[in-house]
Amino acid sequence: EQVFYAEITADLATARQQATSARERLARLLGVWGGQVDFKLPKALPALPRSPKSLPNIEVEAVGRRVDLQMARIELDLLAKALNLTEATRFVTLLDLAGISRKTKEPEGAPFRQRGFDLQLQIPIFDGGEVRVRQAAESYNIALNRLTEKAVNVRSEARDAYRVYRSTYDIAGHYQREVVPLRNIISDEAQLRYGSMQIDVFALLAEAKLRIAAQRASIDARRDFWLAHSDLQSVVDGGGRSENQPESRPSTNSLASGG
């Protein structure tokens, strides 16, 4: 009992420290200081929705609504306009193509009619235009490649964010519907068996550890779902996924066997 109490006390202290650090990260994200850091948070996570979102066109929505992708498109349009202006300034009438139809007479010969085309190449009236065209074309190609890369990444992020969203929903629901209720039933049965002296206190404490570990894992699973839900919204509407990826949770067996 003393070891069990000591372990639970250590776990509680660790959880409080993690909660304090998470609150400070939230304060930094909100950009608050002074008296503003005394904001109040709910005491419990929201319940799981009845059903997950169905987003069959998640890639299309992300490509069409992402802010960073729209900014890259605007940059590409601006560079395209600059390139068109440079080309219009650079390639001014470099050649004239005129039809020819005239009579020609060789010395001491019969006259004949000459038909065809006369091609005249004109010298440009400015310097450095070709360099400007190449620079604009290179800038355009760089922006185009960046836009293509970003669009590919956005589609991949959208697919991955939705898969994480669905999997975390299923995991959290499994803990809520199956694991925690079963652990509670087993814990109640263990209490009855202990009361009838069928098991000793060590078995009862071991079962209590498993029940507590299952409850913690269920809370962590629900937290991971809401983090995935936030990441999904950020991928579709914002500028990409956040850095707060769900952490791996130890299994209930490993938590229970620690003591």
PyMOL commands that set and color helices and strands:
alter all, ss='L'
color gray80, all
select helices_A, chain A and resi 2-30+34-38+58-65+67-90+129-195+201-237+252-256
alter helices_A, ss='H'
color red, helices_A
select strands_A, chain A and resi 95-105+111-121
alter strands_A, ss='S'
color yellow, strands_A
deselect
rebuild
show_as cartoon
